[in-house]
Amino acid sequence: MESKMKVSLITYTPEPEKLVAGAAKLCYSPSGINELMSNLEEGNVEKFIAMLAIMGHESPFEHINFTFGIEGVSRSLTHQLVRHRIGSSYSQKSQRYVNEGGFEYIIPPQIGGIPEAKALYIKTMENDQLAYDELTNILFEKHYKDYLDKGKNEKAAKSAAEKQAIEDARYVLPNSCETKIVVTMNARALFNFFRKRCCNRAQWEIRDLAIEMMKLVVDVAPNVFKIAGPGCVTGKCPEGNMSCGEMEAVREKFKSISNR
């Protein structure tokens, strides 16, 4: 039951680059908004966005949003992901309302590459599933009886008992449990996310996610994300003595992603 990460760009702000350029230009122009937007040409938009990036003037980028559908990732990943709070919104599959009978799980590559480690890992996941199922059944029977005793009809008692049972049984589920999440971030939030999570020192799963997300936004707003990526792509490595030591290779990798 090994899941595979799947990332899609569900929707994004129409004409994102034009909107960023128009919003920024408004700060320095006496023209009306409609006039400003209608007079923007592709070449000017590209130059204006490049100027904003060089100046580090990032607030105009907050006007454009990107919404991603993310599947086949672990709860370990999403615990890290939702720490990016500013300019971001999340909707995740709930273990409180969704029964995890037959749950899927993520196998870390370093574990999957060692037969004896993988076997122990899978056995642990199977035991977790057995414990979850058994706890769910025990709790359901108790809650179901209690609700019937309180006067609920069978249908209502069953529904309430199921919810209450999985609400507590979920505590035995592992961090590896597969989950799904919808994520919306504005471009400025994405700049920060990519700086932190595209880095070689980021945890492998969220790094893979960040790179996939970056590829998607580069396709629809290439000028906005032209210099996006880990901190070392535009300057010295921010990790100092903890640097991965592969700055040039990292720069080449993200240069190929952003086509800069």
Disulfide bonds with the S-S distance in Angstrom:
none
